[in-house]
Amino acid sequence: MKLDILAFGAHPDDVEISSGATLLKYAKAGKSIGIIDLTEGELGTRGSVDKRYAEAEKAKVFIGLKIRENLNLGDGFFEHSKENLFKIIECIRKYQPEMILANSVHDRHPDHAKGAKLVSEAAYLSGLKKIETHVNGVRQEVHRPKILLHYIQDFYLGPDIILDVSDTGSQKVDLIKCFESQFFSPDSIESKTPISGEEFFSYIEGRMLSLGRELGVKYGEGYTINRTLGVNDLFDLK
């Protein structure tokens, strides 16, 4: 199955929190989209692994994802290793995405930056024909996505790109609430975390409003990129 967009997250809900409106926008436009979670989020203060899988499935349906997989690399302790790089390369070659979205390059949770580096390097290595990978005994075709963007998470990083998500920004909080064990619920008796307060939803909207304001639109989502971007026509720029 070839995908237009393949988004990677160190934990289930990373992608939804930071680029949920982007995925909703492109799903609405008919693009084929998938998410690969690197870990099960098993060290999270709230919820459980079983709940996270059920919540991830709920979010999959909400967005309209073609696939969602979990590599189970080990929450908090996954390493930058050849083995883990190969697991991600196999995913990239399996789904041949035009675009990859990956974790923030610098953030409060160390898994986010580790995930960003792993995915970025794997995306490059996936295009080298002398690196062979096989699935069910069949050699995979090499593939390098046209573009890899890093979404912005807890720490504010100045974006290189802001996408207008005015049409889908209002749905983003409902998408995030698919992960109900992790976020605010008046009936929850679990421990509080930096993202479990009711005010977190206002923060999410505020971030989108702030980024949208830079474009002169209602909502925006920001991304960084580690290379120079090109454009065919300067008049296409906002």
PEKA-V558571 format. One line per field, one symbol per residue. phi: phi as a letter, one per 40 degrees, with the letter a starting at -180 (. if undefined). psi: psi as a letter, one per 40 degrees, with the letter a starting at -180 (. if undefined). burial: I if it has 9 or more other C-alpha atoms within 8 Angstrom, else O. A space follows every 50 residues. Layout:
phi: ???
psi: ???
burial: ???
This chain:
phi: .cbcbbbbbcbdgdcccbbdcccccccccgccbbbbccbcgccdcbgacc cccccccccdcdcgccaabbcfchdgbcbcbcdcccccdcccccbfccbb bbdccaaccccccccdcdccccccccccccccbbbfgbccccabccabbb cbbcccbdccbbccbdcbdccccccdcdccccbcacccbcccbcbccccc cccdccccccccdccgbcbabbabacaccbacaccccc
psi: hhidhhhihdihedddddfdddddddddeeihiihhhdiefeeidiaidd dddddddddddddfidihihefeghdeiigidddddddddddddefidih hiiiehidhdddddddddddddddddeheehhiihfehhiiihhidihih ihbdhhhhidhhhhfddedeedddddedgddeahheeieiiiieeeided ddddddddddddddefidiihiiiifihiiidhdeei.
burial: OOIIIIIIIIIIIIIIIIIIIIIIIIIOOOIIIIIIIIIIIIOOOOIOIO IIIOIIIIIIOOIOIOOIOIIIOIIOOOOOOOOIIIIIIIOIIIIIIIII IIIIIOIOOOIIIIIIIIIIIIIIIIIIOOOOOIOOOOOIOIIIIOOIII IIIOOOOOIOOIOIIIOIIOOIIOIIOIIIOIIIOOOOOOOOOOOIIIOI OOOIIOIIIIIIIOIOIIIIIIIIIOOOOOOOOOOOOO
